[in-house]
Amino acid sequence: MPRILLVDNEPDIRWTMAELLKREGYEVVTASDFAGAMSIIENSGVDAAVVEIVLSGRSGIEILQHLRNREPYIPVIMMTGEPDISRLPEIVRAGACDFLSKPATADSLIRTVSKAVERKRLIDEKRALELEVQKHVDKLELAVAERTSELLEAHNFLNMVVDSSTGYAFVAVDHEGRISLFNRGAELMFGFSANDAIGQQVSEVLGGGYEPNSWPLFKAAAPADTSDHYHTELALRRQTAGAFVAAVTITPIRKQDGQLLGYLGIIKDLTEERQNAEQFSQMQARLAHNEKIAALGRMAAQVAHEVKNPLAGLRLYTLYLKSKIAGKLPAAEEALVDKVIDVIDQLSDTAEQVLSFARPVTLTRRRADLNRIITDCVPLLEPQTNAKQISIELNFNESEAFAPLDEAAMRSTLINLMLNSIQAMGTRGALRVSTETSDSGLQLEIADNGCGMNEEQVKNLFEPFYTTKSKGLGLGMSFVAKVIEQHGGSIFVDSRPREGTRIRIVLPAISEGAKAREASS
């Protein structure tokens, strides 16, 4: 039974969350402060932790840092009722695996904790498998070094040990290029069975048309003739899936008198490692971008706050002045005061937009029909579409398109996107909005035949304060990207000058568990 540590200084919240987790089959231990949490961690251990950031005395981030130093593989979920965007980079760098806003719903709490527990289970399995594979590899290399006198004995040992390792391909060949060992890892990696491979020329089984003795394994093996082993990277090919990059360690197999019997190749597919490295690089880039946005948000909020208060005072003074001069000056001069008030109101609205950008987006997602939300947005745009004689075509492949959505945020997002398309088109333009549902997710597409954008404009489209319009702050598309990301979705833009713009949004589908609960209710 997974053991969950729950740290919160509010007894009622601590008790409620503990009861919800216990009903899901978790063992829950609770603490109200840093000292209590440390006592539990040091004396009994946990599988995951849910920690409030703001605690009496030492903060929840210190608990997170202590856990990462002591037990780096325990996932920690940070939780707060007062989200502070400036602390997010600190929390991410400290190693939090997820974030919960209070008050957390039962579904979000259970879903987040379940993901953390599953992550811990996978990490434990991965570590155990890596240790097991490393143990087998070490054993094998030692055995090969000690038993080069008898090839048959080496084969028997390899057959017992290496078949338990599926992460590495072990391929042994004799000096004529015939395969004498082909383990389970090699079967999975190259797509041939051991029965089909053993005894065949390695060039015929793995070479894909290479001539004997010109296969890359033999080219890589040449430096190993003068040393114990040789390590390199090669581009190899599978039977069906094409080429891939592999790390290859070549060890010569010799008799005691030095006669060469063949080579043993230990091959590891590097595809997953390369993909993980690329994902890590993308995560670093996203973190750097988020830190930049956070700094920009703090600066914008400070500037807007400093401007908004004087504007409020200026508006009061102007209204007072208007009351004093009412009926005492010509109407044209009194109208100047009204214009001053209008300008002050416009500046206040601008300051409020900047403050809204700096605030975090908080969503309340519920099962909602995206088609209905789109249909409800269309009448709100009629003044703009009628003025330019623009037609709107709705194309839904299903009558309903349900997904977990925050209706208000999604409505604002759709209006923003469709209004941008309308503004980009001339008279008698056409705007097409379509949705498509599938098991993997929900796709929304908004396409127009307007002026389009160049590569630089597409690249900077979602950057805050970037705009090509004569009016506006350039915060609309930044808000759109934030809402879609908070929904767990992705947004893609395809646009060319004078050819129009197509925006595609992919949202996650409702889980099978949620569908089952809907069917039973």
ZIMO-V68454 format. One line per field, one symbol per residue. ss: DSSP state (2 for helix, 1 for strand, 0 for the rest). phi: phi as a letter, one per 20 degrees, with the letter a starting at -180 (. if undefined). A space follows every 10 residues. Layout:
ss->???
phi->???
//
This chain:
ss->0011111000 2222222222 2220001111 1002222222 2220000111 1100000002 2222222222 0000111111 0000222222 2222000111 1000022222 2222222222 2222222222 2222222222 2222220000 2222222222 2222000011 1111000111 1102222222 0002222000 1222200000 0000022222 2222220001 1111111000 0011111111 1111000001 1111111110 2222222222 2222222222 2222222222 2222222222 2222222222 2222200000 2222222222 2222222222 2222222200 0000011112 2222222222 2222222200 1111110000 0111102222 2222222222 2222000001 1111111000 1111111100 0000222220 0000000000 0000022222 2222220001 1111110001 1111111100 0222222222 0
phi->.fddeddbed gfffffffff fffeneeddc bdbfffffff ffecmbeacd cffecfmfef fffgfffffe cfeefcdebb ecfcffeggf ffffofeabc eefeffffff ffffffffff ffffffffff ffffffffff fffffecffc ffffffffff efffdeeced cdcefenefd bbefffgffd ndefffefne ffffedelof fgmdfggfff fgfffdbfbb dbdcedcefc enfbececdd cfdcffenff ercddddcfe gfffffffff ffffffffff ffffffffff ffffffefff ffffffffff ffffegndcg gfffffffff ffffffffff ffffffffff eddcecfbef gffffffgff dggffffdle edddcdfcfc cebfceffff ffffffffff fffedefmfc ddcccbdbfe rcdcccccde fmcefffffe geffmdbdef coemdffffg ffffffemdc ccccbcgmdn ccdddddfff fffffffffe e
//
